């Protein structure tokens, strides 16, 4: 079926069921991003802990990105009570809202529980949380963090096991000492003495030390005090930069080592004992200026080889013997355990300091987040108030501007309808300009009001069933005079198996009017083509094609932006402020449709609307 109007034609074919399925490139509009919400999101992503927020009954409403990185579970899957799947079944009842305990409104809570990691193993976490706000009926919301403390828990368990290990090791060493001294009655007497020495040394060593350096000096002092034959004692550990060389960490009886006399002990005894792990004994020779001395490695099965312990005597060449070396070896094992425990405690203290520092940082960040949240809320209220004022202003301006514009357009149109002899050609030209410019200005006012209403209140749709072919043809006919005045041709082709659709008829008509008028405005010769066809049973395509000036590749990505014109230098030739296509894109998005464009400079443009047959 073909319709003719002036020098333009309309054709429609309702019997042909075949249609091409060329998919249109979809370029969705980018939603605006609130600056402060973006800043808040970035701040949450930088926090090294899992941050969470929950309702009063424990239903999680927010998890930051650290949750998914730690557990491997998507934050969306952990919302509500999904997070409990990652908590160890034995620990889930520790939350106050699951255990039934009375919740204090002003208290903060700390619980320890096991959380399943991305690798599938459970690790201990410290959960800190408190109420963010409270109401008349109690807690309304919780906010808190998860912090991995698995390494700290393991260290605590090792420290708790240290006394038992120390006692067991001491008993084992005592038994070894007893067996080695069973040979003679003298050895039995020495055994008792050695046990007393080891016990006395242990008591001295258990005095609290402020640091490792103080511990090393306490070891040297305790050895000289408990072993009567020792005039001096040296404690040497591997050098920080070279693990194969030793460095003296403590010396007792230094007055007996004046004149660089420690060099012999270091080279002859300490180095060999550390390298081999075997005890070294050196007896003083007659007339020699060297001490009687022995050195033992500081080591045990749990700790390995940590350093060397050495004692000596300058006056009695028989003071240091095998029994003394054996006693020093037992003391060396006690020293190894003491050093290992001190290092573990130092590591624990550092971890606690680090945890405290992280908690302080988290508290500062939380305070900053609350401050930012208040600021965002304040700005939101200000924006809502500004939008309300803008809406009121535009409503007033709509009435104030449209009233005189309607009078100008109406009277100029009335003059143009008078007999030609009443107006000279020049006067008719002047009145025609008044009429056309008045209509253009009214269109601009309507565009500004439309875009403002969309941003402030959104677009309300009125869904109903109507004939799409009839709507397209009727809309095209409205532009008959305008097409004739520009000496253009306009054709409409409709190829639909089913003409009825369920949509918003007025909004779809507004979208078509914007695109058709835009095509006519930028086309000086050639034709405007409108085609309607079915992409699938549920999707339709409407193409508006022109042979106008076209759009350059650099301008295409911005063609649907507000207040954007592809040819800014020709804005006087083509009236408008660049809102027509922005309104069209917004309308298409509201109707669950897509609006795309293909264009070449000098060859024309094709605007494609892809819409569903039925809107929900």
Secondary structure, DSSP 4 states (H G I P E B T S, - for coil): -EEEETTEEEEE-SS------PPPPP-PPPPP--HHHHHHHHHHHH-SSEEEEEETTS-EEEE-HHHHHHH---HHHHTBTGGGGGB-TTTGGGSHHHHTPPPPTT-EEEEEEEEE-TTS-EEEEEEEEEEEEEETTEEEEEEEEEEE-HHHHHHHHHHHHHHHHHHHHHHHHHHHHHHHT-SSHHHHHHHHHHHHHHHHHHHHHTS--SSHHHHHHHHHHHHHHH-TT-SEEEEEEE-SS-TTSEEEEEEE-GGGGTTTTHHHHIIIIIHHHHHH-S-EEEPPPTT-SS-EEEEEEEEETTTEEEEEEEEEESS-TTSS-HHHHHHHHHHHHHHHHHHHHHHHHHHHHHHHHHHHHHHHHHHHHHHHHHHHHHHHHHHHHHHHHHHHHHHHHHHHHHHHHHHHHHHHHHHHHHHHTS-GGGS-HHHHHHHHHHHHHHHHHHHHHHHHHHHHHHHHT------EEEEHHHHHHHHHHTTHHHHHHTT-EEEEEEE-S--EEEE-HHHHHHHHHHHHHHHHHT-SSSEEEEEEEESSSSEEEEEEEE-SS---HHHHTTTTSTT--S-GGGTTTS---S-HHHHHHHHHHHTT-EEEEEEETTTEEEEEEEEESB--
